Amino acid sequence: MFTIQITVLLPIYTMHLRVIKFGLSKSPDMIKQVGDFCTKIEISLGFITDKLALTRQNIQILDTVLTHDQKARIIRSHRK
């Protein structure tokens, strides 16, 4: 069941990242929604790193969206 949730949620997460990445919405409310969403799907599991290459640009996006702890966990899980 958890795998199904990830499969369904990941495209939504990716879509939100694209919205911020291309500057279609820079409102603080939108950024807060994405941050809340990331927290809900337990970003520390590391499955997002499969879909999201940790390029410098993506890390800047993550800076906007995530807390320092969440970002550190992604980077650590990516390095393993």
N, C-alpha and C positions, 0 to 999 in steps of 0.2 A: 504493500500500500504506500509506503514511504517513497519508493521509486516512482510510482505514478505521480505523486505530488511534485517531486522534483521535475519530472518531465513536463508537467503542466506549468509549473511556476517559472522554470528557467527562461522560456521565450518571453514571458512578461518582463522579467528582470532585464533581459537583453534589450528589449524594446525601450525600457526606461533609460538604460544607459545610452542608447542611441539618441534619444531625445535630448539628453544633456550634452552628449558629445557634439552634436551638430548645432547646438544652441537654439533649438526650436522653442525651448522654454527655459528661461534662466530664473524663474521666480523662486524665491526661497521656499515657498510652499511645495513646489514640485520636488525640489531637492530633498526636503524633509520627508516627503512621501516615499521617495526611493530609499532613503536611509532607514525609515521604519520598515519598509518591505524587506530590505536586506536582513535586518535583524530578525524578522519573523521566520525567514527560511534558513536560519542558522548558517550564516555564511562561513563560519569557521570549519565546516565539514570539508571544505576544499574542493567540492565538485565544480564550483564555478570556474576554477582555474583551468579546467579542461576546455572550457569554451572561451575564456577570456585571457588572451595572451598578456603577460605582465610587461607591456611596453611602457616607456616613460609616459606616454600620453594617457594610457589607461590608469597608471598609478595616480596621475593628476586628477583624473575623473574620480577614482576611488577616494582620494583626499577630500573631495567635495561631499561625497555621499556617506562615507563610513567614519566611525570613530577610529582613533589611533589603534586601539586594541584589535578591532575587527580587521583593519588593514594589515597589521603585523601578523595576525594569524594566517591570512591568505598568503602573504609573502613567505612565511615559514613553511606552510604546507606545500607551496609551490617548489621550494628548494629541496625538499626531501627526495 
